[in-house]
């Protein structure tokens, strides 16, 4: 059974819409993650403490905070 051409275009547009939605959610979460990392630093946590909680390297935390502050 073949799918009509119109159906393929609709499915592709649906896929593109899902990708746009996923990207928007990713960007929001990324921004929130940096905000919470900055806040944690202000409350005395080290970059390594934050890295351990996020499951990333200390260097990644440092870079995340620098970007959020406009320095990276």
N, C-alpha and C positions, 0 to 999 in steps of 0.2 A: 504494500500500500504506500503510495507516495503522498507527500505533504504538498498541498497547493503552494505556489510561489508566494502568494499573499501571506500565507501562514508562516513561511520562513522569515519574511521581512518582519512580521509582527514579533516573532520569537527573538529575532536579533535585537529589535528595539527594546523588548522586555529585558533581555540580557544586558544591554547598554544601560538601561534605567537602574537595574540592580547594581551594576558596577559603580554608577554615579552615587547611588545611595551608600554603598559600602565605603567609597572613598570619602564622602562627607562625614560619615560616622568615624572613620579612621582619623581624619583630620581633627575632629572634635576631641576624640579620646587622646590623641597625641598632645593637643594643646592642654587638656586637663592634666595629663600625666606630668607635663613640664611644670604646670602651676603647682601641683601638689608636691613635686620635688623641691621647688623653690621654697614653698611654705615649710616643708620639713627641714630644710637647711636653716631657715629663720628660727626654727624651734630647737636647733642644736644638733640635728642629725648630721652625720658626715656623708660625703658622697658615697663612701663604701657602705654605710648603713642603708642608704636609699637603694644602691645597686643590689644589695642582698635581698631587699624586699621586692624589687622589680624583677629580679632574676637576670640582670644585665651587668656589664662591667662598670667599674668606677669611672673609666674614661668615657663611657657612653653617657653616664649621668652628668659628668662635667660638661660634655658637649651639649647635652640637652638644655642644661641651665644657661650656658653661654648663648645658645641660639635664642632662648626665650628672653634673655636680657638684651638681645640685639648685638651681641659681641662675637657671634660666630656664624 
